[in-house]
Amino acid sequence: MRFDIGSYSYNFFDLEESSIDELTIKQNGTLDNCLIVHSSGEYFDGFLILKKTNVNTVCKISFHKSNQTSKYTPRLEFRKIDSKQNIKKSKGNDVIIGFNTGDDARSFWKMIGFLNSFKELVDSEQFEPNVAFGPYLSTFKLKENFIKIQELGELIDKSAFSSEEIKEILKNSRKKAIYGFYCFLKNVHISGKDPFQFYRDVRIINDHGEEAVWHQFFKNNDWILGLNTKITFIRDLLSEQKVGIEDSKGGGSPKVDFIGISYFNTLIELKTSNTEIFKKGKTSKSRTNTWDFSNDFIEAFSQTLAQRSDFYNKKEIIDNDSKIIDLEIHRILDPKAILIFGNRNKEFPHIRDLGSNYKSECFERFRNSNSNVSIITYDELFERAFSIVYSEKLPINWYTIPENEFIRNVIRYSL
């Protein structure tokens, strides 16, 4: 959002409406200044901290290079600007810019944490005694998973968290996953971007297509598959495993998206939520009260069935730590195969419509009659994931509730 201060126009990043994770701080070409840059390439002069009808609170940031440390000291300049872009002046000797609500304070500390997360460039030692969490968090993200778990365990022990408090911490993390899942299903844009493109940029996913994004999303939130796709608890999920026999050149072996590890193994194959299960219209060959499956669906089902068959010949499985799974313990015995495909609420919702009823009945008959491959749609998986995180029931009409209303009142999540 742009504001005029004096004779200059400044661009401020809205902390309430946009995700600060899309910002970075980098040096300019002459290495004598720092710039706040968005992933889209847009530059910002500071932050819009508080936005009200009549007045906005902004913080303009300038960076000054230190001769001693070669780092940049941020200088913060707070201003109140009214709706006509006039700078509000203090009527007395005291100048007070308060952050009196939780949202105001959260935006302020979000900005401070952002500055502290770039310790290699920003000289923020003066903030260290009071703002230690930001730098710790930036280094914590780079640590190995087993070290993270160890440190979190120590923190929980020393803080004497109750089991309910620990559940609440985990719940907040999973709420974020539910929000992302919903945005994918409903194509809700995040920070002005297509949700798949947003996730691709944040996670630096180089593979093309929505399927690659779904794969990474479930890999980062494996509890969704581990607790949802099989009655028997899946202990671990191994990503992109070869399930067939390679040729002499090391090729020709098909890959399955995930293998679920419990006492017996489970294959999980992903397609996309936007791929349709049925053909658009009935054909002349369609029987009464039926509907033809799409070629994409039949091919995906056949592929999953073939991978299940190939899995019998699998000699070894490598886990995420590059160790060979003991197949005497985790047996390949009539392995379960799961295909995650399509979105029934979008394609054939539960409404009084003859075509939707035909499709729904045909789909249920097909998957109930097949014991080798279990089929679950993405919206059904979302419904199950929601029930894990929230104690309330998902509204029966959840898919047709306006997106902003659903995010605000049902998911209750804000960036």
HELIX and SHEET records of a PDB file:
HELIX    1   1 ILE A   20  GLU A   22  5                                   3    
HELIX    2   2 GLY A  102  ASN A  116  1                                  15    
HELIX    3   3 GLU A  125  PHE A  127  5                                   3    
HELIX    4   4 PHE A  133  PHE A  140  1                                   8    
HELIX    5   5 ASN A  145  SER A  159  1                                  15    
HELIX    6   6 SER A  163  LYS A  186  1                                  24    
HELIX    7   7 PRO A  195  ARG A  203  1                                   9    
HELIX    8   8 GLU A  210  ASN A  220  1                                  11    
HELIX    9   9 TRP A  223  GLY A  226  1                                   4    
HELIX   10  10 ASN A  295  PHE A  311  1                                  17    
HELIX   11  11 ARG A  344  GLU A  347  1                                   4    
HELIX   12  12 LEU A  354  ASN A  368  1                                  15    
HELIX   13  13 TYR A  378  VAL A  389  1                                  12    
HELIX   14  14 TRP A  398  THR A  400  5                                   3    
HELIX   15  15 GLU A  403  GLU A  405  1                                   3    
HELIX   16  16 PHE A  406  ILE A  411  3                                   6    
SHEET    1   A 5 ARG A   2  ILE A   5  0                                        
SHEET    2   A 5 TYR A   8  ASP A  14 -1                                        
SHEET    3   A 5 GLY A  46  LYS A  51  1                                        
SHEET    4   A 5 VAL A  55  LYS A  65 -1                                        
SHEET    5   A 5 TYR A  72  ASP A  82 -1                                        
SHEET    1   B 3 LEU A  23  GLN A  27  0                                        
SHEET    2   B 3 CYS A  34  HIS A  38 -1                                        
SHEET    3   B 3 TYR A  43  PHE A  44 -1                                        
SHEET    1   C 5 ASP A 236  LYS A 242  0                                        
SHEET    2   C 5 LYS A 255  ILE A 261 -1                                        
SHEET    3   C 5 PHE A 264  LEU A 270 -1                                        
SHEET    4   C 5 ARG A 331  ILE A 340  1                                        
SHEET    5   C 5 VAL A 373  ILE A 376  1                                        
END                                                                             
